[in-house]
Amino acid sequence: MAIKVFIKRICEDAGKEKELISLVRKIRTIVPLQPGYLSSRYVKKIDPPKDIVAISTWDSLEDWQKWYESEERSDVQSKIDAIPGVKTVYEIYEDAKTDI
């Protein structure tokens, strides 16, 4: 079953946003090559403009977990985590059955 992963990166320091976006771009070049990856989009909160959210779709939770545990992702994420004032929050969703 396909899943959606929401990754919110909160950037409290506007001066650090360029650094954060540079690293997010790096992930964007790697993630499409991962098995089970289907699509993603990135959105930025309007007010206040400190949150950047990646919304990705994966074939399965297992595919996402393999990517999450990969060295490639961990290397870039560790650089994101090292940016002062940046926090990352992950949420995973599956399609809800609404025909009950």
N, C-alpha and C positions, 0 to 999 in steps of 0.2 A: 504494500500500500504506500502510495506517495505521501511524503510529508513536506511541511513547510517549516523552515528554520528562520526565526527572526533574530538578528544579531544587532543589538543597539549599542552603539559606541557613543558615550556621552563625553563631550569635550568641554570642560569647564573653562579652559583658557583659550580664548579666540586666537591668541598668538601661536598656539600649537596646532591649529586646524590644518595648516598646510602640510605639516609633518604627518599627521594622521591620514589625510587624504592620499598622500604619496604611498603610504603603506597599504591602504585599502586598495589602491590601484594595483599594487603588486599582487595582492591576493586575487583580484579580479582577473589577472592574466594566468594564474595557476589553477584556479578552481574549475574552469570549464573542461580541463583535461582529466578530471577525476571520474572514476567509474561511478555511475548512478546519479551524477549531477544532471539536472534537467534544465534549469534556468535560474536567473536571479535578476533582481533590480535593486537599485539603491535609492533611498529617499532621504531628504533632509528636513527636519522640523523647521517650520516657519518662525514660530515665536515661542520661546527664544530659540535662535538658530544654533543650538549646541549639540543636538542629537543627529547622528547619521545612522540609518537603519538599513541593513542588508536583509532582503527577503529572498531566500533561495528555496528551490523545490528540488527534492531528491526522490529517487525511485523508492528508497526504503530508509528506515532508521539505521540499519546496519551500514548502508553506504555512507550516510552522514557521519556515523561514528568512526568509520575508517578514516575519513577525511579529517575529522576533528582530532584524531589521535596521530595523524601523520606528522612527520618531522618537518615537511615543507610548511604546513600551516602553523605548527608550533613555533617555528623560527620567526615567521613574520609576526605572529601574535605576541611573542615575547618582546619584540621591538615596540609594538603598540602599547603593551602593558607598561613599558618603561617610560612612556611619555607622561610627565607629571600632569595630573588633572584629567586623565582619560580613564574611563571605566567601561568595561565591556560586559553586557548582559545577554545571555542566550535563552531563547524560548523555542520549544519545538511543538508543533501542532500537526494534527492529522485531520482529514475531512470529517466533519460532524454529520451524523445521520439525522436528517431533519424530517424524515418521513415516518416517524414513530406514531 
